[in-house]
Amino acid sequence: MATITRAGVTIHTNGELPAVGTIAPDFVLTDGDLNDVGLGAFGGKKKLLYIVPSLDTPTCARTTIRFNQEAAKFSNSIMLVVSADLPYAQTRFCTAEGTDKIKPLSMMRDRNFAKDYGVLIQDGALKGITARALLVLDGSNKIIYSELVDEIKSEPDIDAALQLLD
């Protein structure tokens, strides 16, 4: 169990993020066309997984927009944004913000992703959704960067993760 804060109030996740050097757990998430998607869908590309509570919050939105702006620089990488939002809400956000280079994925059908990645919030007002986290996987899905953001309203270390792509 990891400890994070929300506006200074301590909350807990169900576990720990997978460690650097380990293989990322596979998952089944839902894309904007309501298809089930797993890690295998992204072949040998590097993957940035930005895990957020909801795209409908200022920090999540701001960072997602930044990743979308940066995505064009990386030809052999894909940026995935994972949230509990419905695919319809994710699509609406991406359309409104012009974020067409990131791939939003929803946990609408299965919360195992949040459990397997140790980011499922266990208590407090956000119980049942995810903590904010950032992971980078190499082309073989080995984790090369892993960050659980200590304060849920803060951004992750974007630059550190971007340095590991392509």
Secondary structure as GFF3:
##gff-version 3
##sequence-region A 1 166
A	DSSP	beta_strand	3	6	.	.	.	ID=ss1
A	DSSP	beta_strand	9	12	.	.	.	ID=ss2
A	DSSP	beta_strand	29	30	.	.	.	ID=ss3
A	DSSP	beta_strand	36	37	.	.	.	ID=ss4
A	DSSP	three_ten_helix	39	42	.	.	.	ID=ss5
A	DSSP	beta_strand	46	51	.	.	.	ID=ss6
A	DSSP	alpha_helix	58	71	.	.	.	ID=ss7
A	DSSP	beta_strand	77	83	.	.	.	ID=ss8
A	DSSP	alpha_helix	87	97	.	.	.	ID=ss9
A	DSSP	beta_strand	103	106	.	.	.	ID=ss10
A	DSSP	alpha_helix	112	116	.	.	.	ID=ss11
A	DSSP	beta_strand	133	137	.	.	.	ID=ss12
A	DSSP	beta_strand	143	148	.	.	.	ID=ss13
A	DSSP	alpha_helix	158	162	.	.	.	ID=ss14
###
